[in-house]
Amino acid sequence: MPRVLITGVRGKTGVPLAALLAARPGVEVLGGSSNPSSVTLGGVVPTAFSWDDPGGWDAAVEGVDAVFLVRPDRPDAPELISSLLTRIPTTTRIVLLSERDVDSFEPGDWSVRAESAVRESGHPWTFLRPSWFMQVLTDDRFYRGEITEHGRLPFAGAGASLAWIDARDIAAVAECALLDEGHDGRVYELTGPESLTLPQTAAVLTEALGRPIAHEEVTADEAVSGLEGFEREEFVWTLDRVSDGVFADVTDVVEKVTGRPARTLAAFAADHRADLTP
Ligand SMILES: NC(=O)c1ccc[n+]([C@@H]2O[C@H](COP(=O)([O-])OP(=O)(O)OC[C@H]3O[C@@H](n4cnc5c(N)ncnc54)[C@H](OP(=O)(O)O)[C@@H]3O)[C@@H](O)[C@H]2O)c1
């Protein structure tokens, strides 16, 4: 019976991935979290896993056949990933949640080094490189409050487009990469089915929610206000990548891997109407 560890089971991709894996007969799903008592997903074994507690890693990875590795957004992520992978037999498959178009970074950049840590570990690996998640729109830590309370989407878009992806589709690709053959050594650039400017994004939300949602162009400085340290730095470089058009291109990888088309933003908004309604 395959045993799979999801390192970030409470996260945007972790939750739908856990549901998909738990529905597969004969798969044992370990739901990794630094707060395992908050893991209440059906068919998932809450598992203590914290990047801050290497002492707990051996127990978390014991006997696992595959790991869904959510890259921790912190400066020491490459070193932490390397260190974790030395604790796992090299027969265990690793599926890394990375980010879009890592090849466009400089060789020594953080995102590149995070992938290299996996590539050089000796494990079979698959990299998932998703565009912006639609779930940032329903996340209280991102845009949900602005949309529900003020009907606005403040975003430093600089006229660029984003091929938003539903994290449920990232999870569907991850499920295949974790359990099926043919994905080792593959790099999957994942997007939704359409590229939308920020005003177009707001228009889709307006239509789906039945009330006006307006894009409000803000500066990058305004967008990162309140953030500090690495989180701020990472958001700044992500917004630079938005304006460079890195997130604009659409790929067909979700459909090629899963056999189903990627979900549209309209479908996502319809499914999450309650979450986005005051
Ligand atoms: N968001 C995007 O649009 C996007 C796009 C491309 C790539 N990525 C990458 O994907 C990875 C995941 O990023 P993410 O922003 O989407 O994070 P996330 O998956 O939503 O959450 C990551 C971690 O935060 C903790 N967490 C989740 N929900 C929580 C909650 N309700 N309350 C408190 N803590 C919670 C969880 O860890 P614990 O259970 O241990 O607390 C979780 O594993 C990152 O490497 C990121 O760079 C993100």
The ligand as an ORCA input file, in Angstrom:
! r2SCAN-3c Opt
* xyz 0 1
  N       0.075     31.165     -3.884
  C       0.475     31.207     -5.148
  O      -0.156     31.842     -6.012
  C       1.708     30.443     -5.564
  C       2.036     30.401     -6.927
  C       3.145     29.643     -7.329
  C       3.896     28.970     -6.392
  N       3.547     29.054     -5.062
  C       4.364     28.323     -4.089
  O       3.546     27.314     -3.495
  C       3.976     27.090     -2.157
  C       2.783     27.233     -1.229
  O       2.461     28.607     -1.114
  P       1.042     29.137     -0.641
  O       1.133     30.601     -0.490
  O      -0.012     28.633     -1.578
  O       0.878     28.527      0.796
  P      -0.185     27.509      1.338
  O      -0.085     26.249      0.564
  O      -1.546     28.135      1.366
  O       0.280     27.309      2.844
  C       1.574     26.873      3.175
  C       1.597     26.495      4.634
  O       1.036     27.511      5.461
  C       0.370     26.895      6.561
  N      -1.084     27.195      6.483
  C      -1.941     26.897      5.517
  N      -3.207     27.292      5.784
  C      -3.115     27.878      6.940
  C      -4.048     28.512      7.736
  N      -5.336     28.594      7.355
  N      -3.611     29.035      8.876
  C      -2.311     28.950      9.233
  N      -1.375     28.368      8.502
  C      -1.770     27.830      7.378
  C       0.479     25.425      6.428
  O       1.540     24.873      7.177
  P       1.314     24.357      8.672
  O       0.175     23.408      8.667
  O       2.610     23.739      9.058
  O       0.985     25.618      9.456
  C       0.730     25.285      4.943
  O       1.371     24.121      4.600
  C       5.105     28.086     -1.894
  O       6.340     27.501     -2.151
  C       4.840     29.176     -2.930
  O       5.986     29.911     -3.271
  C       2.467     29.760     -4.643
*
